[in-house]
């Protein structure tokens, strides 16, 4: 009897181990299948975009310049196989079979000659390029012959991306040809000091020097971003990279192609998010929307009647709860046509039609934001400033400070390239305190036009920050 029980237990244990092994094998097989499917998706996406991804060689000298210099100074001759001093490389992506390439502005901005190398080894020179410093985007036209056939990639919709989505970064890091790395979308709507006006995609796909201007790609093989910047303590990838969203890149590229410049519309109202204190102070029913701090005199906002303490709830039917949302909607709206803004004032809801104007250059910015406010236009840096008042400082959480408050920054200006944004309080210029306009003007007059300018500032909320304007 005992012997029968022993054999029964033995066979049960053996059978259960076989079943467990089968289940383990099935789990491992399923995992392997999923990994293989993901690998295939990566390959397919890369196969679609790699042929359209190009290396961009930006030369500070033309061949004619180099030959002349080498004749005078033979020691300057570059050995075969090596790049010439001053040459830089970056990445771009072809978006049109007619030879239109999108890349970063900083890749080509100072080049006297641009050469583009395709992944199949063909080389083309650029006939021209147009650029938009505000988004660090440039469009380059290749010098094609009628018989030239080149691959191209298409933009996807970056608004459909979600945090956690797989992406590929394609580029030429450290001058190495056509490198593909994989990662995910780590965050959306990021801003960094260099590009505070933008809503960037953050990714952990590896981006290194040389990747600038290359495509960030979804698993459908669509361009969903243009790789633009990294945050790093070492100068190389440290886990955080940023890309200009495809929807922004495509709009800017279309503007540059059609108009040679980016035609941005302008509202002329400074806004910020509604705080709990605002809700109590203004007896608001909800905390959504954007609070108008002031409207520039004669701006579309002022002409339409928008004033301080109005709360903008929507623009053209689109709800707005972030400053960058309203800025994006306004900038891309058609200039000179009617646009509806819904806002709340003293507990009542109003609609108003606003006729947007083109974003003015520095010399045309209105000199008086509000009656009685002391203002100054810094044309060289591209800023409109006002002498701070207690009310302004209180609304920005900067009580007790004195200085010049930035209320407008011109797109593409030195100030914007340095990362200065509306709401910044400048308290010192090159170490000189600037509590009032005359002190600011004296400090700027003492600055050398050819040298960098150091601005000590406070950001809204009280954070101290130093900007170097080059």
C-alpha positions in Angstrom: 0.0 0.0 0.0 2.8 2.4 0.9 4.6 1.5 -2.3 1.5 2.4 -4.4 1.3 5.7 -2.6 5.0 6.4 -3.2 4.6 5.8 -6.9 1.5 7.9 -7.1 3.2 10.9 -5.4 6.3 10.4 -7.7 4.2 10.5 -10.8 2.2 13.6 -9.6 5.5 15.5 -8.9 6.9 14.5 -12.2 3.7 15.6 -14.0 3.6 18.9 -12.2 7.2 19.7 -13.0 6.6 18.9 -16.7 3.5 21.2 -16.7 5.5 24.0 -14.9 8.4 23.6 -17.4 5.9 23.8 -20.2 4.3 27.0 -18.7 7.8 28.6 -18.2 8.8 27.7 -21.8 5.5 29.2 -23.0 6.1 32.4 -21.0 9.6 32.7 -22.4 8.4 32.0 -25.9 5.8 34.7 -25.6 8.3 37.2 -24.3 10.7 36.3 -27.1 7.9 36.8 -29.6 7.0 40.2 -28.2 10.7 41.3 -28.2 11.1 40.1 -31.8 8.0 42.0 -32.9 9.3 45.2 -31.2 12.7 44.6 -32.9 10.9 44.3 -36.3 9.0 47.5 -35.6 12.3 49.3 -34.9 13.8 48.0 -38.1 10.8 48.9 -40.2 10.7 52.5 -38.8 14.5 52.9 -39.3 14.3 51.5 -42.9 11.7 54.2 -43.7 13.6 57.2 -42.4 17.4 56.3 -42.5 17.6 56.8 -46.3 16.1 60.3 -45.9 18.5 61.2 -43.0 21.5 63.2 -44.2 24.9 64.4 -42.8 25.3 68.1 -43.1 28.8 69.5 -43.4 28.9 73.2 -42.7 32.1 75.0 -43.8 33.2 78.3 -42.5 35.3 78.7 -45.7 34.5 78.0 -49.3 36.9 75.9 -51.5 38.0 79.2 -53.1 38.8 80.7 -49.7 40.8 77.6 -48.8 42.8 77.4 -52.0 43.7 81.1 -51.7 44.8 80.6 -48.1 46.8 77.4 -48.8 48.6 79.2 -51.6 49.7 81.9 -49.2 50.4 79.6 -46.3 51.1 76.0 -47.4 51.0 74.8 -43.8 47.3 75.3 -43.8 46.7 72.5 -46.3 44.4 69.8 -44.9 45.8 66.2 -45.2 43.7 63.9 -47.4 40.8 62.3 -45.5 40.6 64.9 -42.8 38.1 67.7 -42.5 39.2 71.3 -42.8 39.5 73.4 -39.6 36.3 75.1 -38.8 34.1 72.5 -40.5 31.2 71.2 -38.4 28.9 68.3 -38.9 25.2 67.9 -38.0 22.2 66.0 -39.2 19.1 66.8 -41.3 16.2 65.0 -42.9 14.8 65.3 -46.4 11.1 66.2 -46.3 10.5 66.7 -50.0 11.7 64.9 -53.2 12.6 68.3 -54.6 15.5 68.3 -52.2 14.2 70.3 -49.2 16.0 69.4 -46.0 15.1 70.4 -42.4 17.8 70.8 -39.8 18.7 72.9 -36.8 19.6 76.6 -37.4 22.7 76.2 -35.3 24.0 73.6 -37.6 24.1 75.9 -40.7 23.7 79.5 -39.3 27.3 80.6 -39.9 28.3 78.4 -42.8 29.6 79.9 -46.1 29.2 76.5 -47.8 26.9 73.6 -47.0 27.5 70.1 -48.2 25.0 67.3 -47.7 25.8 63.6 -47.7 23.1 61.0 -48.2 23.2 57.6 -46.6 23.8 56.0 -50.0 27.0 58.0 -50.4 25.8 60.7 -52.8 26.9 64.3 -52.1 25.0 67.5 -52.9 25.7 71.2 -52.2 23.0 73.6 -50.8 21.8 76.4 -53.1 20.3 78.4 -50.2 18.8 78.1 -46.8 16.3 80.0 -44.6 16.2 79.9 -40.9 14.1 80.7 -37.8 16.3 81.4 -34.7 13.3 81.4 -32.4 12.8 77.6 -33.0 16.4 76.8 -34.0 15.0 75.5 -37.3 16.4 75.9 -40.8 15.4 74.7 -44.3 18.1 73.9 -46.8 17.6 73.5 -50.6 19.8 70.9 -52.4 21.3 71.6 -55.8 19.7 68.7 -57.7 19.8 67.7 -61.4 16.6 66.8 -63.2 17.5 63.1 -63.1 18.3 63.1 -59.4 15.9 61.0 -57.3 16.2 61.2 -53.6 14.4 59.6 -50.7 12.3 61.6 -48.3 10.4 61.2 -45.0 7.0 62.5 -43.8 5.9 64.4 -40.7 3.6 62.6 -38.2 1.4 64.3 -35.6 3.4 65.1 -32.5 0.2 66.0 -30.6 -0.8 62.3 -30.6 2.3 61.3 -28.7 2.0 60.1 -25.2 4.6 59.7 -22.5 6.1 56.2 -22.7 5.7 55.9 -26.5 8.7 54.3 -28.2 10.8 56.6 -30.5 14.0 56.4 -32.5 16.7 59.1 -32.8 18.6 59.1 -36.0 21.7 61.1 -36.7 25.5 61.3 -37.1 26.9 61.6 -33.6 30.6 62.5 -33.3 30.8 62.4 -37.1 29.8 58.7 -37.2 27.5 58.0 -40.1 23.8 57.2 -39.7 23.4 56.0 -36.1 20.0 54.8 -34.7 19.1 54.8 -31.0 15.9 53.8 -29.3 14.1 55.3 -26.3 10.8 56.6 -25.1 9.0 60.0 -24.8 10.0 61.0 -21.3 7.9 64.2 -21.1 6.0 66.7 -23.2 5.8 70.5 -23.1 9.2 71.0 -21.7 11.0 74.4 -21.8 14.7 75.0 -21.2 16.5 78.3 -20.8 17.7 78.3 -24.4 14.2 77.8 -25.7 11.8 79.1 -23.1 9.1 80.0 -25.7 8.9 76.4 -27.0 7.2 73.2 -25.9 9.8 70.5 -26.4 9.6 66.8 -26.4 11.9 65.1 -23.8 13.4 61.7 -24.7 15.9 59.3 -23.3 16.8 58.1 -26.8 20.6 58.8 -27.1 21.3 62.2 -28.6 24.9 63.4 -28.9 26.8 66.2 -30.6 26.3 65.6 -34.3 22.7 64.5 -33.9 21.4 68.1 -34.0 18.8 68.5 -36.7 18.1 64.8 -37.1 14.7 63.2 -36.9 13.0 61.7 -33.9 10.8 59.0 -35.3 7.8 57.0 -34.1 7.3 53.3 -34.8 5.2 54.1 -37.9 8.3 55.6 -39.5 7.1 59.2 -39.2 9.0 62.3 -38.1 7.6 63.4 -34.8 10.4 65.7 -33.8 13.7 67.3 -34.8 16.5 66.6 -32.3 17.7 69.9 -30.9 19.4 69.9 -27.5 20.6 67.9 -24.5 21.0 68.7 -20.9 24.3 67.3 -19.7 27.0 68.0 -17.1 29.7 66.5 -19.4 28.7 67.8 -22.9 27.6 64.4 -24.1 24.4 62.5 -23.6 23.3 62.2 -19.9 19.8 60.7 -20.3 17.9 63.8 -21.2 17.5 65.0 -24.8 15.0 67.4 -26.4 13.3 67.6 -29.8 11.2 70.3 -31.4 7.8 68.7 -31.9 6.9 67.8 -35.5 3.8 70.0 -35.6 5.9 73.0 -34.8 8.7 72.0 -37.1 6.3 71.4 -40.0 4.6 74.8 -39.5 7.8 76.7 -39.3 9.2 74.8 -42.4 6.1 75.6 -44.4 6.4 79.3 -43.4 10.0 79.5 -44.4 9.3 77.7 -47.7 6.4 79.9 -48.7 7.3 83.3 -47.2 11.1 83.2 -46.6 10.4 84.1 -43.0 8.0 83.0 -40.2 4.9 85.2 -40.1 3.8 85.1 -36.4 0.7 86.9 -35.2 0.7 89.0 -32.1 -1.9 89.7 -29.4 0.1 92.1 -27.2 -1.2 90.9 -23.8 1.0 89.5 -21.0 -0.6 86.6 -19.3 0.1 84.0 -16.6 -1.6 81.1 -14.9 -4.4 81.8 -12.5 -3.4 81.1 -8.8 -5.5 80.3 -5.8 -4.9 83.8 -4.6 -6.4 85.1 -7.9 -9.4 82.9 -7.5 -10.1 84.4 -4.1 -9.2 88.0 -5.0 -11.4 88.0 -8.2 -14.2 85.7 -6.8 -13.6 83.3 -9.7 -15.7 80.1 -9.9 -12.8 78.1 -11.1 -9.0 78.3 -11.4 -8.7 77.6 -15.1 -7.7 80.1 -17.8 -5.0 82.8 -18.0 -4.9 86.0 -16.1 -4.1 89.2 -18.1 -1.5 91.2 -16.3 -1.5 94.1 -18.8 -2.1 94.9 -22.5 0.4 96.9 -24.5 -1.0 100.2 -25.7 -2.5 100.1 -29.2 -2.0 96.3 -29.4 -4.7 94.0 -30.6 -5.5 93.0 -27.0 -5.8 96.7 -25.9 -7.9 97.6 -29.0 -10.3 94.8 -28.2 -10.7 95.9 -24.6 -8.7 93.3 -22.8 -7.3 94.7 -19.6 -5.6 93.6 -16.3 -7.4 91.0 -14.3 -9.4 89.7 -17.2 -9.2 85.9 -17.3 -8.9 84.4 -20.8 -10.6 81.1 -21.0 -10.4 80.2 -24.7 -9.0 81.4 -28.1 -10.9 80.4 -31.2 -12.8 77.8 -29.2 -9.6 76.2 -27.8 -9.4 76.2 -24.0 -6.2 77.8 -22.7 -4.7 77.0 -19.3 -1.0 77.3 -20.1 0.8 80.4 -21.4 2.5 78.5 -24.1 -0.9 77.2 -25.4 -2.2 80.7 -25.9 1.1 81.8 -27.5 1.1 78.9 -29.9 -2.6 79.4 -30.9 -2.0 83.2 -31.4 1.3 82.9 -33.3 -0.1 80.4 -35.8 -3.4 82.3 -36.3 -4.0 84.2 -39.6 -3.0 87.8 -39.3 -5.6 90.5 -40.0 -8.6 88.3 -39.5 -11.1 88.0 -36.7 -10.4 85.6 -33.8 -12.7 85.0 -30.8 -11.5 85.2 -27.3 -13.8 84.3 -24.4 -12.8 85.9 -21.0 -14.2 86.5 -17.6 -14.3 89.9 -16.0 -15.8 90.6 -12.5 -17.7 87.3 -12.5 -19.3 87.7 -16.0 -18.3 85.9 -19.2 -17.7 87.9 -22.4 -16.8 87.3 -26.0 -14.6 89.6 -28.0 -13.4 89.6 -31.6 -9.6 90.3 -31.9 -7.9 91.3 -35.1 -4.3 90.0 -34.7 -1.4 92.0 -36.0 2.0 90.6 -37.2 4.6 90.3 -34.4 6.5 93.6 -34.7 10.3 93.9 -34.8 12.1 95.5 -32.0 12.1 99.1 -33.3 8.3 99.0 -33.9 7.3 97.7 -30.5 4.9 100.1 -28.7 6.9 102.4 -26.5 4.2 102.8 -23.8 2.6 99.6 -22.5 0.3 101.6 -20.2 -0.2 105.3 -19.5 2.2 106.4 -16.8 4.5 103.5 -17.1 8.2 104.3 -17.8 9.4 102.1 -20.7 12.5 101.5 -22.7 13.2 99.7 -26.0 16.6 97.9 -26.2 16.8 97.5 -29.9 20.2 95.9 -29.8 19.1 93.1 -27.5 15.5 93.0 -28.8 13.6 93.7 -25.6 10.8 96.0 -24.5 11.2 96.9 -20.8 9.3 98.9 -18.2 10.5 100.4 -15.0 9.0 98.1 -12.3 6.2 99.2 -10.0 5.1 97.7 -6.7 1.9 96.3 -8.4 3.9 94.6 -11.1 6.4 93.1 -8.7 3.7 91.9 -6.4 1.9 90.1 -9.1 5.2 88.3 -10.0 6.2 87.4 -6.5 9.2 89.9 -6.6 8.2 92.3 -3.8 11.0 94.4 -2.5 13.0 94.3 -5.7 13.8 97.1 -8.1 14.8 96.9 -11.8 13.6 96.8 -15.4 10.9 94.3 -16.2 11.0 92.6 -19.6 7.5 92.7 -21.1 8.3 91.7 -24.7 11.1 89.8 -26.4 11.6 89.9 -30.2 11.7 86.5 -31.9 15.2 85.6 -33.0 16.8 88.5 -31.0 19.9 88.3 -28.9 17.8 88.3 -25.8 15.7 85.4 -26.9 18.8 83.4 -27.9 20.1 83.9 -24.4 16.9 82.5 -22.9 15.4 85.7 -21.5 11.7 85.6 -21.3 8.8 88.0 -20.6 8.4 88.5 -16.8 12.2 88.6 -16.1 13.3 91.4 -13.8 16.8 92.8 -14.7 18.5 94.2 -11.6 22.1 94.5 -12.9 23.8 95.0 -16.2 27.5 94.0 -16.2 27.5 94.4 -12.4 25.8 97.9 -12.4 22.5 98.1 -10.6 19.6 99.3 -12.8 16.7 100.2 -10.5 15.3 102.8 -13.0 15.4 103.4 -16.8 18.2 106.0 -16.7 20.5 103.6 -14.8 19.7 100.9 -17.4 20.5 103.2 -20.3 23.7 104.3 -18.7 24.8 100.7 -18.0 24.0 99.7 -21.5 25.9 102.7 -22.9 28.9 101.5 -21.0 28.7 98.0 -22.5 30.9 97.1 -25.4 28.8 96.1 -28.5 31.3 93.5 -29.5 31.4 91.8 -26.1 29.0 89.6 -24.1 26.6 91.4 -21.7 25.9 89.9 -18.3 22.4 90.4 -16.9 21.6 89.6 -13.3 17.9 88.9 -13.0 15.1 87.5 -10.9 12.5 85.2 -12.5 8.8 85.3 -11.5 8.6 83.7 -8.0 12.0 85.1 -6.9 14.6 82.7 -8.4 17.8 84.5 -9.2 19.4 83.8 -12.6 22.3 85.2 -14.6 22.1 85.5 -18.4 25.0 86.1 -20.7 23.9 87.8 -23.9 26.2 87.3 -26.8 
